[in-house]
Amino acid sequence: MLHTWSQTLTFHPHLHCIVTGGGLDTARDRWIAARPGFLVPVRALSRVFRGKLLEGFDHALAEHTAGIGSSLGRRLLQQAAAKNWVVYSKAPMAGPAQVLRYLGRYTHRIAIGNERLVALQDGRVTFRYRDRRRGNKKKLLTLQAPDFVRRFLMHVLPRGFVRVRHFGLQANGCRTKALTQARTLLGSPTVPAPHTTPRESWQDLLRRLTGRDPNRCPYCEHGTLHVVVTTRPRPHIRDP
């Protein structure tokens, strides 16, 4: 999963990857487990990951699909290849469910949640963040509104760009069959049907976030608004 922001909304692109501790063999009739306490050598993974990603960019430049000029792209590739890339790998401290809950907060929202917004006053936005360098201490940051909007929009992906991708057991083409086979070989219980909750209406969302009732009359503040008729926009007719 692509994650482009820091706690203060600065540009900090990185990837979160959930990796199984093993996998199916080529015949898909046996589960090969990773050694206890070990998955891959992190230093080697860092170099291989850098090489594979730069190779992909190099191919995109050759095919003119990178969306950037060739000379600039080559220069950026050289700069990136000269750097040491950070790859951090560890087992989930509180178990897989905690990891999924953590990443699930970032799959369908961008950069910051409403609960972190503190105030909008005098053209400035104040929000909470955790200072990672000081033991995750909670602090407040105040930015001019245009700067806050600029930081937020840095993390809005271009149209058609995919934030979350799946491979291996979770690949779209074989997910159901592969996961069923893996659970059978591991003796894992069948996953229960997902629990679905009713989607929150925009009226309830507005009430929860602002405390305002959109159905309350804005003039007398006592009456209740009712829909009398709904009109549809007329189709636009171009001039001949």
JORA-V324830 format. One record per residue. N is the residue number from 1. RES is the residue in one small letter. NEAR is the number of other ideal C-beta (glycine too) atoms within 10 Angstrom. Layout:
n={N | N}
res={RES | RES}
near={NEAR | NEAR}
//
This chain:
n={1 | 2 | 3 | 4 | 5 | 6 | 7 | 8 | 9 | 10 | 11 | 12 | 13 | 14 | 15 | 16 | 17 | 18 | 19 | 20 | 21 | 22 | 23 | 24 | 25 | 26 | 27 | 28 | 29 | 30 | 31 | 32 | 33 | 34 | 35 | 36 | 37 | 38 | 39 | 40 | 41 | 42 | 43 | 44 | 45 | 46 | 47 | 48 | 49 | 50 | 51 | 52 | 53 | 54 | 55 | 56 | 57 | 58 | 59 | 60 | 61 | 62 | 63 | 64 | 65 | 66 | 67 | 68 | 69 | 70 | 71 | 72 | 73 | 74 | 75 | 76 | 77 | 78 | 79 | 80 | 81 | 82 | 83 | 84 | 85 | 86 | 87 | 88 | 89 | 90 | 91 | 92 | 93 | 94 | 95 | 96 | 97 | 98 | 99 | 100 | 101 | 102 | 103 | 104 | 105 | 106 | 107 | 108 | 109 | 110 | 111 | 112 | 113 | 114 | 115 | 116 | 117 | 118 | 119 | 120 | 121 | 122 | 123 | 124 | 125 | 126 | 127 | 128 | 129 | 130 | 131 | 132 | 133 | 134 | 135 | 136 | 137 | 138 | 139 | 140 | 141 | 142 | 143 | 144 | 145 | 146 | 147 | 148 | 149 | 150 | 151 | 152 | 153 | 154 | 155 | 156 | 157 | 158 | 159 | 160 | 161 | 162 | 163 | 164 | 165 | 166 | 167 | 168 | 169 | 170 | 171 | 172 | 173 | 174 | 175 | 176 | 177 | 178 | 179 | 180 | 181 | 182 | 183 | 184 | 185 | 186 | 187 | 188 | 189 | 190 | 191 | 192 | 193 | 194 | 195 | 196 | 197 | 198 | 199 | 200 | 201 | 202 | 203 | 204 | 205 | 206 | 207 | 208 | 209 | 210 | 211 | 212 | 213 | 214 | 215 | 216 | 217 | 218 | 219 | 220 | 221 | 222 | 223 | 224 | 225 | 226 | 227 | 228 | 229 | 230 | 231 | 232 | 233 | 234 | 235 | 236 | 237 | 238 | 239 | 240}
res={m | l | h | t | w | s | q | t | l | t | f | h | p | h | l | h | c | i | v | t | g | g | g | l | d | t | a | r | d | r | w | i | a | a | r | p | g | f | l | v | p | v | r | a | l | s | r | v | f | r | g | k | l | l | e | g | f | d | h | a | l | a | e | h | t | a | g | i | g | s | s | l | g | r | r | l | l | q | q | a | a | a | k | n | w | v | v | y | s | k | a | p | m | a | g | p | a | q | v | l | r | y | l | g | r | y | t | h | r | i | a | i | g | n | e | r | l | v | a | l | q | d | g | r | v | t | f | r | y | r | d | r | r | r | g | n | k | k | k | l | l | t | l | q | a | p | d | f | v | r | r | f | l | m | h | v | l | p | r | g | f | v | r | v | r | h | f | g | l | q | a | n | g | c | r | t | k | a | l | t | q | a | r | t | l | l | g | s | p | t | v | p | a | p | h | t | t | p | r | e | s | w | q | d | l | l | r | r | l | t | g | r | d | p | n | r | c | p | y | c | e | h | g | t | l | h | v | v | v | t | t | r | p | r | p | h | i | r | d | p}
near={16 | 15 | 16 | 19 | 19 | 15 | 19 | 15 | 23 | 11 | 10 | 12 | 9 | 13 | 12 | 12 | 11 | 12 | 12 | 15 | 13 | 15 | 15 | 18 | 11 | 7 | 6 | 14 | 9 | 9 | 17 | 10 | 10 | 13 | 8 | 6 | 7 | 9 | 15 | 12 | 11 | 12 | 10 | 10 | 15 | 16 | 13 | 13 | 15 | 17 | 12 | 9 | 13 | 15 | 11 | 11 | 17 | 15 | 11 | 14 | 20 | 11 | 8 | 11 | 9 | 18 | 9 | 14 | 11 | 11 | 9 | 11 | 18 | 14 | 11 | 14 | 16 | 10 | 9 | 13 | 13 | 7 | 8 | 9 | 14 | 10 | 18 | 8 | 12 | 7 | 11 | 12 | 7 | 9 | 9 | 12 | 9 | 11 | 15 | 12 | 10 | 12 | 15 | 10 | 9 | 18 | 11 | 8 | 9 | 16 | 18 | 20 | 12 | 10 | 9 | 16 | 14 | 13 | 11 | 12 | 10 | 8 | 8 | 13 | 21 | 15 | 22 | 15 | 17 | 15 | 13 | 10 | 7 | 8 | 7 | 10 | 10 | 10 | 12 | 11 | 16 | 13 | 16 | 12 | 13 | 10 | 12 | 20 | 12 | 12 | 19 | 15 | 11 | 14 | 18 | 11 | 11 | 6 | 5 | 5 | 8 | 9 | 13 | 11 | 12 | 13 | 9 | 12 | 15 | 13 | 11 | 9 | 8 | 14 | 13 | 9 | 11 | 17 | 14 | 12 | 16 | 17 | 14 | 11 | 16 | 10 | 7 | 10 | 6 | 8 | 9 | 6 | 6 | 5 | 5 | 6 | 5 | 6 | 8 | 10 | 10 | 9 | 11 | 12 | 13 | 14 | 16 | 10 | 11 | 9 | 7 | 10 | 13 | 14 | 13 | 14 | 11 | 9 | 7 | 7 | 8 | 7 | 11 | 8 | 11 | 6 | 6 | 5 | 4 | 5 | 5 | 5 | 5 | 6 | 5 | 5 | 6 | 4 | 3 | 3}
//
